[in-house]
């Protein structure tokens, strides 16, 4: 009887494990979040350094100069692309490592679902932000990054660890607050993409990966 | 004799949680297939194979068995020129599986 009981328990645990594994992508690593956050902070530091010569010239001249602005714009775009590439690569690496360690496939049905559902708000946001960039509407670029990224996370949370939802909600909130302080965009951006990623990554690592 | 039978029958109803258990789900692969289908609206053969880590022939046999029992629906389609067979759970399959889980849970609770 006890043996049978034990068997039933194991069967139920198997069922639960298979249901979880086949409906959510569970290999997302906490270290991925930390790595992405560090990339964002380094990027924000480089971006901040770009503003110094720009404002020095601006104040020295006593006014706006289109070529200077275009130069700054271009340099910031390059930094942004570099940060995105580095963050994606490092986030992917740690998640790949975790999947390999747990002998789970990295590119299965759940990974595809997660990717598609994350990309929909993310690409829409990316194009929207590029349009703002095109028309020199710089004030709401940082808030839009945070809000669209937050929406992407909330959407993605249905297909991966549900904790991602809270990170998403915080990013949205931060983005909306940022709309009232558009001059501080870079700091809000660094707080959202840098610090919040690191905190989230650490909490996830503590919760799921520490013993693995 | 009759009275004995009655007593047995009564205790069977009260204590025996095995009533909801389904022989069909004794097999681990069939149990796995049902677990996946319960949380996925629709899934194709290859994704199912990857999820359960089984061979083509093995999976096909158990899928056929579940289909014959009326527990799953099969939809044959095409993705480009390749055939794409997708599976989903039927109402009967959902009920049988839920009953099976309830029976397992009762067995654990019953012994405590």
Interface residues (C-beta under 8 A of the other chain):
Chain A: X1 X2 X4 X5 X8 X9 X11 X12 X14 X15 X18 X19 X21 X22 X23 X105 X108 X109
Chain B: X28 X31 X32 X35 X36 X38 X39 X40 X43 X47 X50 X51 X52 X101 X104 X105 X107 X108 X111
